[in-house]
Amino acid sequence: MAETAANPAAPVAQVRELLTETLGLGARGAMLTAASPLLGALPELDSMAVATVLTALEERFGILIDDDDVSAETFETLGDLAALVARKTA
């Protein structure tokens, strides 16, 4: 994805939007930054929501996320999750 390479902030903004929509965060979603903690910090992000978010990321970005790609570190911050998307779309 050329847009991602040219603008490293693009995946963060796109993943923020996806999380906001998928988890129903409303105005709180707009306050998320790359450094914002996710897992354990967002009550909406439980184990079922993780699966839903992964499916939504695959659909929106046209990527395949393997089980090996998913760990607690993947969902530690918004930036970590966006970095996964950036790697998969490169």
N, CA, C and O atoms as a GROMACS GRO file, in nm:
protein
  360
    1MET      N    1   0.085  -0.118   0.000
    1MET     CA    2   0.000   0.000   0.000
    1MET      C    3   0.090   0.124   0.000
    1MET      O    4   0.154   0.153   0.101
    2ALA      N    5   0.096   0.195  -0.107
    2ALA     CA    6   0.186   0.309  -0.122
    2ALA      C    7   0.155   0.419  -0.022
    2ALA      O    8   0.246   0.485   0.029
    3GLU      N    9   0.028   0.439   0.007
    3GLU     CA   10  -0.012   0.544   0.103
    3GLU      C   11   0.051   0.518   0.240
    3GLU      O   12   0.093   0.612   0.308
    4THR      N   13   0.056   0.393   0.279
    4THR     CA   14   0.114   0.357   0.408
    4THR      C   15   0.262   0.389   0.411
    4THR      O   16   0.312   0.444   0.509
    5ALA      N   17   0.334   0.355   0.305
    5ALA     CA   18   0.478   0.379   0.301
    5ALA      C   19   0.508   0.529   0.300
    5ALA      O   20   0.604   0.573   0.362
    6ALA      N   21   0.427   0.605   0.230
    6ALA     CA   22   0.450   0.749   0.219
    6ALA      C   23   0.410   0.822   0.348
    6ALA      O   24   0.468   0.925   0.382
    7ASN      N   25   0.313   0.769   0.418
    7ASN     CA   26   0.263   0.834   0.539
    7ASN      C   27   0.250   0.730   0.650
    7ASN      O   28   0.147   0.664   0.661
    8PRO      N   29   0.354   0.716   0.734
    8PRO     CA   30   0.349   0.614   0.839
    8PRO      C   31   0.235   0.634   0.938
    8PRO      O   32   0.198   0.539   1.007
    9ALA      N   33   0.179   0.754   0.948
    9ALA     CA   34   0.066   0.777   1.038
    9ALA      C   35  -0.063   0.721   0.981
    9ALA      O   36  -0.160   0.701   1.056
   10ALA      N   37  -0.068   0.696   0.850
   10ALA     CA   38  -0.190   0.647   0.787
   10ALA      C   39  -0.243   0.520   0.851
   10ALA      O   40  -0.363   0.514   0.879
   11PRO      N   41  -0.159   0.416   0.875
   11PRO     CA   42  -0.217   0.296   0.936
   11PRO      C   43  -0.273   0.323   1.075
   11PRO      O   44  -0.374   0.262   1.113
   12VAL      N   45  -0.211   0.411   1.152
   12VAL     CA   46  -0.260   0.442   1.286
   12VAL      C   47  -0.400   0.502   1.276
   12VAL      O   48  -0.492   0.461   1.347
   13ALA      N   49  -0.418   0.598   1.188
   13ALA     CA   50  -0.548   0.663   1.172
   13ALA      C   51  -0.653   0.564   1.123
   13ALA      O   52  -0.767   0.565   1.170
   14GLN      N   53  -0.615   0.478   1.029
   14GLN     CA   54  -0.710   0.381   0.974
   14GLN      C   55  -0.746   0.274   1.077
   14GLN      O   56  -0.862   0.234   1.086
   15VAL      N   57  -0.648   0.229   1.153
   15VAL     CA   58  -0.675   0.129   1.256
   15VAL      C   59  -0.755   0.192   1.370
   15VAL      O   60  -0.842   0.126   1.427
   16ARG      N   61  -0.728   0.317   1.405
   16ARG     CA   62  -0.807   0.388   1.506
   16ARG      C   63  -0.954   0.392   1.463
   16ARG      O   64  -1.044   0.364   1.543
   17GLU      N   65  -0.976   0.428   1.338
   17GLU     CA   66  -1.113   0.434   1.286
   17GLU      C   67  -1.181   0.298   1.293
   17GLU      O   68  -1.297   0.287   1.334
   18LEU      N   69  -1.108   0.194   1.254
   18LEU     CA   70  -1.163   0.059   1.257
   18LEU      C   71  -1.197   0.017   1.401
   18LEU      O   72  -1.304  -0.038   1.425
   19LEU      N   73  -1.107   0.042   1.495
   19LEU     CA   74  -1.133   0.008   1.635
   19LEU      C   75  -1.253   0.085   1.689
   19LEU      O   76  -1.337   0.028   1.759
   20THR      N   77  -1.261   0.212   1.656
   20THR     CA   78  -1.372   0.295   1.703
   20THR      C   79  -1.504   0.239   1.655
   20THR      O   80  -1.600   0.229   1.731
   21GLU      N   81  -1.509   0.202   1.526
   21GLU     CA   82  -1.632   0.146   1.469
   21GLU      C   83  -1.662   0.008   1.525
   21GLU      O   84  -1.774  -0.019   1.567
   22THR      N   85  -1.562  -0.079   1.526
   22THR     CA   86  -1.582  -0.218   1.565
   22THR      C   87  -1.617  -0.232   1.712
   22THR      O   88  -1.701  -0.315   1.749
   23LEU      N   89  -1.553  -0.153   1.796
   23LEU     CA   90  -1.576  -0.163   1.940
   23LEU      C   91  -1.681  -0.065   1.992
   23LEU      O   92  -1.716  -0.069   2.110
   24GLY      N   93  -1.732   0.022   1.904
   24GLY     CA   94  -1.832   0.120   1.945
   24GLY      C   95  -1.778   0.219   2.047
   24GLY      O   96  -1.845   0.249   2.146
   25LEU      N   97  -1.657   0.269   2.023
   25LEU     CA   98  -1.592   0.359   2.119
   25LEU      C   99  -1.644   0.502   2.116
   25LEU      O  100  -1.623   0.577   2.212
   26GLY      N  101  -1.710   0.540   2.009
   26GLY     CA  102  -1.762   0.676   1.999
   26GLY      C  103  -1.650   0.780   2.008
   26GLY      O  104  -1.545   0.763   1.946
   27ALA      N  105  -1.674   0.886   2.083
   27ALA     CA  106  -1.577   0.995   2.095
   27ALA      C  107  -1.446   0.951   2.159
   27ALA      O  108  -1.342   1.011   2.133
   28ARG      N  109  -1.450   0.847   2.242
   28ARG     CA  110  -1.325   0.799   2.304
   28ARG      C  111  -1.227   0.750   2.198
   28ARG      O  112  -1.106   0.761   2.217
   29GLY      N  113  -1.277   0.697   2.089
   29GLY     CA  114  -1.190   0.647   1.984
   29GLY      C  115  -1.104   0.756   1.923
   29GLY      O  116  -0.989   0.732   1.887
   30ALA      N  117  -1.159   0.875   1.911
   30ALA     CA  118  -1.085   0.987   1.852
   30ALA      C  119  -0.966   1.028   1.937
   30ALA      O  120  -0.872   1.091   1.887
   31MET      N  121  -0.968   0.993   2.064
   31MET     CA  122  -0.858   1.030   2.154
   31MET      C  123  -0.743   0.930   2.153
   31MET      O  124  -0.640   0.954   2.214
   32LEU      N  125  -0.760   0.817   2.084
   32LEU     CA  126  -0.655   0.717   2.080
   32LEU      C  127  -0.537   0.766   1.996
   32LEU      O  128  -0.555   0.819   1.887
   33THR      N  129  -0.417   0.747   2.049
   33THR     CA  130  -0.295   0.779   1.977
   33THR      C  131  -0.216   0.650   1.958
   33THR      O  132  -0.255   0.545   2.010
   34ALA      N  133  -0.107   0.657   1.885
   34ALA     CA  134  -0.024   0.539   1.862
   34ALA      C  135   0.023   0.479   1.995
   34ALA      O  136   0.044   0.358   2.004
   35ALA      N  137   0.041   0.561   2.095
   35ALA     CA  138   0.091   0.514   2.226
   35ALA      C  139  -0.020   0.466   2.319
   35ALA      O  140   0.008   0.417   2.429
   36SER      N  141  -0.145   0.479   2.277
   36SER     CA  142  -0.256   0.439   2.363
   36SER      C  143  -0.257   0.289   2.387
   36SER      O  144  -0.253   0.211   2.292
   37PRO      N  145  -0.263   0.248   2.515
   37PRO     CA  146  -0.273   0.105   2.543
   37PRO      C  147  -0.410   0.053   2.502
   37PRO      O  148  -0.510   0.123   2.512
   38LEU      N  149  -0.413  -0.071   2.457
   38LEU     CA  150  -0.539  -0.132   2.413
   38LEU      C  151  -0.580  -0.245   2.506
   38LEU      O  152  -0.673  -0.230   2.586
   39LEU      N  153  -0.512  -0.359   2.496
   39LEU     CA  154  -0.549  -0.477   2.574
   39LEU      C  155  -0.534  -0.448   2.722
   39LEU      O  156  -0.426  -0.412   2.770
   40GLY      N  157  -0.643  -0.464   2.795
   40GLY     CA  158  -0.642  -0.436   2.938
   40GLY      C  159  -0.683  -0.293   2.970
   40GLY      O  160  -0.720  -0.264   3.083
   41ALA      N  161  -0.676  -0.204   2.872
   41ALA     CA  162  -0.712  -0.064   2.895
   41ALA      C  163  -0.851  -0.031   2.839
   41ALA      O  164  -0.920   0.058   2.889
   42LEU      N  165  -0.891  -0.103   2.735
   42LEU     CA  166  -1.024  -0.082   2.677
   42LEU      C  167  -1.114  -0.198   2.720
   42LEU      O  168  -1.093  -0.311   2.675
   43PRO      N  169  -1.212  -0.172   2.805
   43PRO     CA  170  -1.298  -0.281   2.850
   43PRO      C  171  -1.370  -0.351   2.735
   43PRO      O  172  -1.404  -0.469   2.744
   44GLU      N  173  -1.393  -0.279   2.627
   44GLU     CA  174  -1.462  -0.336   2.511
   44GLU      C  175  -1.376  -0.442   2.439
   44GLU      O  176  -1.429  -0.524   2.365
   45LEU      N  177  -1.245  -0.438   2.460
   45LEU     CA  178  -1.154  -0.527   2.387
   45LEU      C  179  -1.132  -0.654   2.469
   45LEU      O  180  -1.027  -0.673   2.530
   46ASP      N  181  -1.232  -0.741   2.467
   46ASP     CA  182  -1.220  -0.871   2.532
   46ASP      C  183  -1.180  -0.975   2.427
   46ASP      O  184  -1.155  -0.940   2.312
   47SER      N  185  -1.173  -1.101   2.465
   47SER     CA  186  -1.124  -1.204   2.372
   47SER      C  187  -1.213  -1.216   2.248
   47SER      O  188  -1.161  -1.238   2.139
   48MET      N  189  -1.342  -1.202   2.264
   48MET     CA  190  -1.432  -1.208   2.147
   48MET      C  191  -1.410  -1.087   2.058
   48MET      O  192  -1.413  -1.099   1.935
   49ALA      N  193  -1.390  -0.972   2.117
   49ALA     CA  194  -1.368  -0.851   2.038
   49ALA      C  195  -1.236  -0.858   1.963
   49ALA      O  196  -1.225  -0.806   1.852
   50VAL      N  197  -1.134  -0.922   2.022
   50VAL     CA  198  -1.006  -0.939   1.952
   50VAL      C  199  -1.029  -1.014   1.821
   50VAL      O  200  -0.978  -0.973   1.717
   51ALA      N  201  -1.104  -1.122   1.826
   51ALA     CA  202  -1.134  -1.199   1.705
   51ALA      C  203  -1.209  -1.114   1.603
   51ALA      O  204  -1.182  -1.121   1.483
   52THR      N  205  -1.303  -1.036   1.650
   52THR     CA  206  -1.381  -0.948   1.562
   52THR      C  207  -1.291  -0.842   1.498
   52THR      O  208  -1.303  -0.814   1.378
   53VAL      N  209  -1.203  -0.784   1.576
   53VAL     CA  210  -1.110  -0.682   1.525
   53VAL      C  211  -1.017  -0.743   1.420
   53VAL      O  212  -0.993  -0.682   1.316
   54LEU      N  213  -0.965  -0.862   1.447
   54LEU     CA  214  -0.875  -0.926   1.351
   54LEU      C  215  -0.946  -0.952   1.219
   54LEU      O  216  -0.890  -0.930   1.112
   55THR      N  217  -1.070  -1.000   1.226
   55THR     CA  218  -1.148  -1.024   1.104
   55THR      C  219  -1.173  -0.892   1.030
   55THR      O  220  -1.162  -0.887   0.908
   56ALA      N  221  -1.206  -0.788   1.104
   56ALA     CA  222  -1.231  -0.657   1.042
   56ALA      C  223  -1.104  -0.603   0.975
   56ALA      O  224  -1.112  -0.545   0.867
   57LEU      N  225  -0.988  -0.621   1.040
   57LEU     CA  226  -0.861  -0.578   0.980
   57LEU      C  227  -0.834  -0.653   0.850
   57LEU      O  228  -0.794  -0.593   0.750
   58GLU      N  229  -0.857  -0.783   0.852
   58GLU     CA  230  -0.835  -0.863   0.731
   58GLU      C  231  -0.924  -0.816   0.617
   58GLU      O  232  -0.880  -0.803   0.503
   59GLU      N  233  -1.051  -0.791   0.648
   59GLU     CA  234  -1.145  -0.748   0.546
   59GLU      C  235  -1.114  -0.609   0.494
   59GLU      O  236  -1.113  -0.586   0.373
   60ARG      N  237  -1.088  -0.515   0.584
   60ARG     CA  238  -1.066  -0.377   0.543
   60ARG      C  239  -0.936  -0.359   0.465
   60ARG      O  240  -0.932  -0.284   0.367
   61PHE      N  241  -0.830  -0.428   0.507
   61PHE     CA  242  -0.699  -0.408   0.445
   61PHE      C  243  -0.662  -0.516   0.345
   61PHE      O  244  -0.556  -0.509   0.283
   62GLY      N  245  -0.747  -0.617   0.328
   62GLY     CA  246  -0.718  -0.724   0.233
   62GLY      C  247  -0.594  -0.803   0.270
   62GLY      O  248  -0.513  -0.837   0.184
   63ILE      N  249  -0.580  -0.831   0.399
   63ILE     CA  250  -0.462  -0.903   0.448
   63ILE      C  251  -0.505  -1.034   0.514
   63ILE      O  252  -0.623  -1.055   0.542
   64LEU      N  253  -0.408  -1.121   0.538
   64LEU     CA  254  -0.432  -1.243   0.612
   64LEU      C  255  -0.345  -1.238   0.736
   64LEU      O  256  -0.222  -1.226   0.727
   65ILE      N  257  -0.407  -1.248   0.852
   65ILE     CA  258  -0.335  -1.244   0.978
   65ILE      C  259  -0.326  -1.387   1.031
   65ILE      O  260  -0.427  -1.448   1.064
   66ASP      N  261  -0.205  -1.438   1.038
   66ASP     CA  262  -0.182  -1.573   1.087
   66ASP      C  263  -0.187  -1.576   1.239
   66ASP      O  264  -0.168  -1.473   1.305
   67ASP      N  265  -0.213  -1.693   1.294
   67ASP     CA  266  -0.213  -1.709   1.440
   67ASP      C  267  -0.080  -1.666   1.500
   67ASP      O  268  -0.076  -1.610   1.610
   68ASP      N  269   0.030  -1.691   1.428
   68ASP     CA  270   0.164  -1.653   1.476
   68ASP      C  271   0.181  -1.502   1.487
   68ASP      O  272   0.270  -1.455   1.558
   69ASP      N  273   0.097  -1.426   1.416
   69ASP     CA  274   0.106  -1.280   1.418
   69ASP      C  275   0.039  -1.220   1.541
   69ASP      O  276   0.060  -1.103   1.572
   70VAL      N  277  -0.040  -1.299   1.610
   70VAL     CA  278  -0.124  -1.248   1.718
   70VAL      C  279  -0.067  -1.287   1.854
   70VAL      O  280  -0.045  -1.404   1.884
   71SER      N  281  -0.044  -1.184   1.935
   71SER     CA  282   0.002  -1.205   2.072
   71SER      C  283  -0.047  -1.087   2.155
   71SER      O  284  -0.108  -0.994   2.102
   72ALA      N  285  -0.020  -1.091   2.283
   72ALA     CA  286  -0.057  -0.977   2.368
   72ALA      C  287   0.016  -0.852   2.322
   72ALA      O  288  -0.038  -0.741   2.330
   73GLU      N  289   0.139  -0.868   2.274
   73GLU     CA  290   0.217  -0.753   2.227
   73GLU      C  291   0.152  -0.689   2.104
   73GLU      O  292   0.163  -0.567   2.086
   74THR      N  293   0.086  -0.767   2.021
   74THR     CA  294   0.019  -0.715   1.902
   74THR      C  295  -0.087  -0.612   1.942
   74THR      O  296  -0.108  -0.513   1.872
   75PHE      N  297  -0.153  -0.637   2.055
   75PHE     CA  298  -0.261  -0.550   2.101
   75PHE      C  299  -0.219  -0.463   2.219
   75PHE      O  300  -0.304  -0.410   2.290
   76GLU      N  301  -0.088  -0.449   2.241
   76GLU     CA  302  -0.042  -0.368   2.354
   76GLU      C  303  -0.079  -0.222   2.335
   76GLU      O  304  -0.133  -0.160   2.427
   77THR      N  305  -0.051  -0.166   2.217
   77THR     CA  306  -0.087  -0.027   2.188
   77THR      C  307  -0.149  -0.018   2.048
   77THR      O  308  -0.140  -0.112   1.969
   78LEU      N  309  -0.212   0.094   2.021
   78LEU     CA  310  -0.265   0.118   1.888
   78LEU      C  311  -0.152   0.115   1.785
   78LEU      O  312  -0.170   0.063   1.675
   79GLY      N  313  -0.038   0.170   1.821
   79GLY     CA  314   0.077   0.169   1.731
   79GLY      C  315   0.125   0.029   1.698
   79GLY      O  316   0.164   0.001   1.585
   80ASP      N  317   0.122  -0.060   1.796
   80ASP     CA  318   0.162  -0.199   1.772
   80ASP      C  319   0.067  -0.267   1.675
   80ASP      O  320   0.110  -0.340   1.585
   81LEU      N  321  -0.062  -0.244   1.691
   81LEU     CA  322  -0.160  -0.303   1.602
   81LEU      C  323  -0.147  -0.245   1.461
   81LEU      O  324  -0.157  -0.317   1.362
   82ALA      N  325  -0.123  -0.114   1.454
   82ALA     CA  326  -0.104  -0.049   1.324
   82ALA      C  327   0.024  -0.100   1.257
   82ALA      O  328   0.028  -0.113   1.135
   83ALA      N  329   0.127  -0.130   1.335
   83ALA     CA  330   0.252  -0.182   1.280
   83ALA      C  331   0.228  -0.319   1.215
   83ALA      O  332   0.287  -0.349   1.111
   84LEU      N  333   0.143  -0.400   1.275
   84LEU     CA  334   0.108  -0.529   1.214
   84LEU      C  335   0.043  -0.506   1.079
   84LEU      O  336   0.078  -0.572   0.981
   85VAL      N  337  -0.050  -0.414   1.072
   85VAL     CA  338  -0.118  -0.383   0.946
   85VAL      C  339  -0.017  -0.333   0.844
   85VAL      O  340  -0.021  -0.373   0.728
   86ALA      N  341   0.073  -0.244   0.886
   86ALA     CA  342   0.174  -0.190   0.795
   86ALA      C  343   0.262  -0.302   0.740
   86ALA      O  344   0.293  -0.303   0.621
   87ARG      N  345   0.303  -0.396   0.825
   87ARG     CA  346   0.386  -0.508   0.779
   87ARG      C  347   0.310  -0.594   0.679
   87ARG      O  348   0.367  -0.638   0.579
   88LYS      N  349   0.183  -0.619   0.706
   88LYS     CA  350   0.105  -0.706   0.621
   88LYS      C  351   0.066  -0.642   0.488
   88LYS      O  352   0.042  -0.712   0.389
   89THR      N  353   0.061  -0.510   0.484
   89THR     CA  354   0.024  -0.441   0.360
   89THR      C  355   0.145  -0.396   0.279
   89THR      O  356   0.130  -0.342   0.170
   90ALA      N  357   0.264  -0.417   0.334
   90ALA     CA  358   0.386  -0.374   0.264
   90ALA      C  359   0.414  -0.460   0.143
   90ALA      O  360   0.513  -0.438   0.073
   0.00000   0.00000   0.00000
